[in-house]
Amino acid sequence: MHKKKISLTTKILGALVLGAITGIIVFQFPDGVVKNTILINGVFQLVGQVFLRGIMMLVVPLVFISLANGAASMGDIKKLGRVGGKTVAFYLSTTAIAVAIALALGYFIKPGAGLNLTVAKAVKTVVVAKTPVVQTLYEMVPSNPILAMSQGNMLQIIVLAVLTGIGLSLLGKKGQPLIDLLENLNDLIMKLVEIVMTFAPIGVFGLIAKTFATVGFVAMMPLMKYILTIYLGLILISILGYASLLKGFTGLSIRKFYKKFFPVMSVAFSTASSNATVPVNMDVCEKELGVSKGIAAFTIPLGATVNMNGTAIMQGVATFFVAQAYGIPVTISMMLTVVLTSTIASVGTAGVPGASIIMLSMVFQAVGLPLEGIGIIMGVDRLVDMGRTVVNITGDAICTVIIAKQEKELNVDVFNDEKKDLTKSA
């Protein structure tokens, strides 16, 4: 009798649940060699980090190769400008909407009410100095491309890649051999992604188990209202915001999208890194959702850098949480400042775990909130980070599908084909 193959999606979901249960059990163990050295910083750390680093090693070459290839394959510079303009406009507008949702929730739910941080011990926080807008703009152009790649400076890599693609496109026939090479390299990277993803269930187990073994479940209770408010905002932007945009602009099935996109969401949840999901996101967008390689290669890497709707929601709720905990009234002017600052800050937020906490200091500085308030948020940020990363990368994919449909570069048959399951294990 032929055994039914278990899909990678099912394996990852099982690993998530098993990892959380294992982590909560290990959290109850007394501190010592077994708990801290062998399990948390041993087994869990090893399998989680091997998987995470396996994906991260592919990010820089993939972003450069795919963006350069995407820009070159569009052929028409006007089309590149049109797609780029639509992508950035979509990302920035949805980020502003996300902050507005977060502020509304913070105003009505009052997550910080009843918590008095004025007597809390000051916690050392990392403060980000305000970078002038002009400096941010000119620093997007790399003075040393090799250094930009070695440091993983995504904005600089994106600029270099897009310029490379434009240059290849303008070269015409002379640039074709290089374009062919980029396509072959892109295929190689995607094959490497498939290899790494076979270890996803084990890696996800390790990452989730380490998180819960470190913070536990009970440890979240004092900040549960803050966490739940953020997750409510994440659900609202996903179900109401993303779903309505997908349905309104494309008429495609929301259920089919989320069913096929679940493996990417699982990787995002376990790694809490937008950059780490770039290879998987592109793979699913092309093979499962029917997006053309050119569009996916452009919008996904760009989104991992500039589209941070989940992060924006966290910043909006955190503003109300800390203001209420310190007894500081939040004015309309403060809320508008948060919307503007969070939208700008989201563009500069690195797609790696915990980076948004650093950018939160920029928002707090803009509205005059005590930076010490970030200290208590840091304690549970990993649990929030996992959820907001899912929203960040889902927004990237929704934008990609919408733009592909508008540009007539979406294979609707592939999108609608539920029998086709490329996530099944061999």
N, C-alpha and C positions, 0 to 999 in steps of 0.2 A: 504493500500500500504506500502510495506517494505521500510523504509528509508535507504538510503545508508550511511553506517558508515563513519565518517570522521577519517582518519588515524592520528596517533600521529604526523607524519611528517608534515602533512598539518597544524595541530594545532600549532606546534612549529614555522613553517614558518610565519603563520599569526601573532603569538605573537611577533616575531622578528620585523616585519614591523610595527605593531601597537605600540610596545614599542618605536621604533625609532621615529615615528611621534609624539607620546605623549611626549617623552623627549624633542624634538626640540621645541614643543609648550610651554612646561613648562619652558624651558630655557628663553623664552621671558618674562616670568612673572617678576615683580619687586621683588627684594630680600625682604623676610619677613617671617612671621610665616607660611603662606600657602605654599609658594614655598619650603623653606628650611626645616622647621620642620615637616609639615604635609605630604608633597609629597615626596621630595628627601630623607630626613633622616627618614621619617615615613613609608608611604605605600610602596614605591618602595624598600626601604632598607629592610623592614620586609619580603615581599614576596620573594624577591631575595635571601636574606641570609638564610631564612628557607629552600628553595630548595637547595641552594649550600651546606649548612651544612648537610642537609639530605644525600647528596651524599658523602660528605667528611667523614662523620662518618663511612662509609662502606669501605673506601679506605685501611686503614692499615690492618684490618682483612682480607679483600679480597686479597690484595697483598700477605700477608703471606700464607694464606690458599691455594690460587690458585697456587702459585709458588711451595710450598712444595708438593702439590698434583700433579702438572705437572711434577716435577722432579722425584717423586716417581713412577708415572704411566708409565714413559718411561721405567722403568725396567732395561734397559741396560745403564750402565754408559757411554759406548762409544757413544751411541745415544745422550745422554744428552750433552756430549762434542761436538758432531758434530752439533747439533741444536744450542747450545750456541755459538759456534764459527761462524757459518753462520750468526746468528742474530747480534752479535757484529760487524762482518765485514760489514754486510749490513748497519747497522746504522751509523758507522763511515765513510764509503765511501760516502754514500748519503749526510751526513753532510758536508764533504769536497767539494762535488760537489755544494751543496747549497751556500756555502761561495763564491766559484768561480763565480757562476752566479751573486751573489750580487755585487761582486767587478767589474765584467764586466759592469753591469748596472750602478754602481756608476761612473765608468770611462767615459762611453759614455753619460749618462743623466746629470751628474753633478748636483745632487740635492741641493748641498750647494752653488752653484754659485749665486752671487748676494746678499747673506746674509752675513752681516759683524758682526761676533760675538766678534771681538776684542774690541768693545766698549760696549758690553753687560754687564750688572751687574752680578757679580759672584753669582752663585746659589750654595747653600750648597748641596753637593751630598754625597751619601754613598759610601765609598771606601772599596773595598775588599782587604785585605792583601793577597799577593801571598802565596799560600800554597805549600810547596815543594811536588814534585811528590811522594817521598817516604812516606811522612806523609799521603797524600791522599790515598795511597794504603793500609797502615796498619790501617788507621781509618775506612776502609770499614768493618773490622772485629769488631763487637760490643763487648765492654768490659762488657756491661750491656744490655742484650737483652730487658729487660722490659723498660729501659730508652730509648732505640732506638725506641721502638714502641710508647711510650708516646710522644716522640718528633717528630715522623713521619720521622725519618731518613731513607729514602728509600733505599739507597745503603746498609746500615747495615741490614735492614730488608730483602733485597734480598739475601744477603750472608747467613743470618741465615736460611731463607726459603729453599734455594737450598741445604744447608748442611743437613737440616732436611729431605728433600726429598731423598737425597742420602742415609742417614742413614736408613730411612724406607725401601728403596729399597734393601739395603744390608741385612736387617733383614730377608728378605724372608717372610715365612708364619707368623712369629711372628709379623711382622710389618703390616700385612694385616688388622687387626681390626682398627688400627689407620688410615690407608689409607682410609678405608671405612668411618670412622668418618669424615675425611677431605672432602671426596666427599659429604657427607650429609651436612656438614657445608657450603660447596661451593654452594650447591643447595639452602640452606636457604638464603645465602647472595644474590644470584641472584633473589630470590623471593622478598627480600626486595628492590632490585634495581627496580623491576617492580612496586612495590608500590610507591616508590619515584618518578619514571618517570611519573606516572599518573598526577603529579603536575607540570611537566616540562613546559607546556605552560605558566602557571601563573608565575613560577619562572623566566623563560626567559624574559617575559614581564617586570618584576620588575628590573632585572639586566640591560637590554638594556635601559629602560626608565631612570634609574638613571644615566647611563653613558652619554647619550645625554643631559639630563637635567642639568648635571654638566658642560660639556665642550661645548655643543652646536654644531652646524654645521659650523657656520661662524668662530668660534674660530680655526677651523682646517686650514683655508685658507692660512695663512702665511707659514704653513708647508706642504701644500698639495703636493708639488713636492716630498718631502721626503716620505710622506705616500704612494703616488701613485707608486713611485719607488719600495718600499718594496712590495706592493701588486702585482706589475708586476712580481717581483721575485717569490713571493708565487704562482702566477698563472703558471709561467713557470715550476717550480719544480713539481707542481701538474699535469699539463697537459702533459708536455713533459717528465719530469723525471719519475714520478710515473707511468704514463700511459704506457710509453715505457717499463719500467721494468716489469709491470704486464703482458703486452702483450707478451713481449719477453721471459719471464721465464715460463709463464703459458698458454698463448694463450686464456685466458678468456676475457669476454666482459668488457671493461672499463666502458661503459654506465651502465651496470647492477651493477657493483661495486659501482659507485658513487650514483646511485639511492637508493640502499639498505643502503648505509653508511651515507646518508644525516642526519638522526636523531642524530647520534654521532657528526657530524660536527656542527649541530645546538647547541648542548649542549656545545661543545668546544668553539664556537664563543661567546656564551652568558656568560659563566663562566670564560673564558680566563685561564683555569686551566687544564693542561694535567692530573693531578692526579684525578681531579673530573670526568673525562670522562672514567677512567679505568673500572668501573663496566659496563657502557653502551657499551663501545667498545668491551669488552669481550662477552657481551650478543649478540650483533649484529654479531660479527665474528663467534660465534658458531651456532646461530639459523638462521641467514640470509645468511651468506657467506659459511656455511658448513665446517668451520674449526673444527678439533677435539678439545675436551676440553683440552687435554694435551698440545697441541702446543699453543693454545690461552692463557692458564694459565701461560705459560712461557714467551712468546714474548711480550705480551701487557704490563704487569707490568714493565718488563725490559725496554721496549721502552719509557714508561712514564718518566723514570729516565735518560736514556742515549741517547735517540734519539730526538734531538731538531733542526731539519732542518729549521723550520720557524724562530727560535731564531738565528740561524747561518746567515740566510739571513738578518735579522734586524741588526746584528752586522757588517756585511760587508758593507751594505748601510750606516749605521750610521758612520762608519769610514770615508768614503768618504765625507759624509755630513758635519761632523765637521771639517775635514781637509780642505775642500774647503771654509767653512765659516770662518776659521781662516787664510786662505791663505797659508796653509802648503802643499807643494807638496807631493804626495803619490808615493813612489818609489816601484820598483818591490820587493825589500827586505821587505818593510813594508807590501805589499800585501801577501807575502808568510808567514810572521809572523802572519798576521790576520787569514789566513786559518788554520794554525797550532793551534794558541791560541783559536780561536773560536770553533774548533773541540773538543779540550780538555775541554774548558769551558762549552760546551754544555752538557758534561757528568755530570758535577757538578751542573748544573742549576736545582733548585727545580721546580717541576711541579705545581707551584702556581702563581697566578697573580702578575706581576711586578718583579718577581725574576730575569729575564734576564737583567733588567736594572742594577742591582747590578753587575752581571757578566760582563756587558759591560765595567765597570771600569777596570777590569782585562785586557781586550783587549786593551783599550786605554793606560793603563800603559805600556803594552808590546811594543807598537809602538810610545810612547812618545807624545800622543795627550793630550790637556788640558782637565782635568776632568770636568771643568766648562761647557764644551759643552754638557755634559749629562743633565744639568739642563733644557735646552730648549726642549730636546727630551722627558723628563719626562712628559711635559705638554700634549702630545698627545699619550703617550705610551699605554694607555688603548685601544685606537682605533686600534693601530698596534698589540697589544698583542692578541686581539681577532682573528685576521686573522692568525697570526703566530702559535697560538695554534691549529687551524684547520689543518694546514700543519703538525705540529708535530705529531698529533694523526693519521692523514691519513697515514703518513709514517709508523707508527707502524702497522696499519692494512694491508697495502700493503705488508710489510715484512712478516707478519703472514700468509697471503694467499699464498705467494710465497713459503715459507718454508713448509707449510702444503702440498702444491702440490708436492714439491720435495720429501717429506717424505711419500707420498701416504696417507696422513691423511686429505685430502680435499674431501668432498662430493660434486662433481661437479653438481649433480642433484639439490641439495639444492641451490647452488650458482646460477644456471640458472633458477630456478623456480621463475618467477615473480608473479605468482598468489598467492604464499605464502606470506602473509603480516602479520608478527607478531607484527607490530607497530600499528595495528588498535585498536582503543579503543573498549571497550565492549559495 
